Amino acid sequence: MSYTDEDPIPAELRFSWIKEIFKDRPKIKPAMIKDDFDDEQLDLPTRTVKWSEVIRRTYPPIDILFSSELYGEPFAKNLGIMHQPFDLERKGYPVSATLIRKNAFNFWDFIPPVVRPYFVKKICIYGPESTGKSTLAIKLADRYKTEYVPEVAREFITSNEFTVDDIIAIAEAHYKRIQEKLKTANKILICDTDVITTQIYCRHYLNIVPDILYEIETIVKYDKYFLMDVDVAWIADGLRDLRHRRDHMMKVFRDELIQRGIQFITVRGDYAQREDMISNEIDRILS
């Protein structure tokens, strides 16, 4: 695998994908080389002369070159070896790295499972309590035949009596769940809340936010935020206790996004209207 410092996807990440794909094929030995020797201003035969010199110095003797690129023939000739071309017109496999980077969803079936998480779009259903987030996350995941990450706080606490350690455990569990679900998500991953939500409630109830919550925030980035408004009925569930502060909490949630410069779509209306609004935007993302 060749790479440059300007590659859109980090070289080490790409190389880790290759090693994972061939981990059970011991006879295949992945190798990586920095491409700091090419000159795209030259014609292909001249360019491949330099390639050949570098390859000879770097790797053991080569017997045959397989390629589906126009450079294959002059490259092999300069190496003094046989060239075995395949699918030059890209009819058998009508795909390329460039096309995938341009619109991965159009070529999803060609992308190895280990690579797909990189291209998955993370959708955050965000906002104050009792606005339909959890139900919507489940319905959207079913609608798009994909995975969703639940509000894991409910797996850890049964009341609003909790500690900073509880909060840290919730944040870490949510982060781990995202990483797990990304592996099997189908183009999009629906997330019920985020770590900013955890920060808000930690600050509200405990007057403190542990640093690790901000660290997790820098690691996990979402592609689209949907801010759920409080214009639906408040429903008691034994855990919610901010019924009389709904407008205030709505402002808190909105301000957190604005302060960070995060773009979001405010979602209003009944539950069916909310689902339609979010689905329309997801359809746009997928197209």
Summary of the structure (lengths in Angstrom):
residues: 287
radius of gyration: 24.9
end to end distance: 30.5
largest distance: 79.3
contacts: 769
relative contact order: 0.11
helix: 49%
strand: 12%
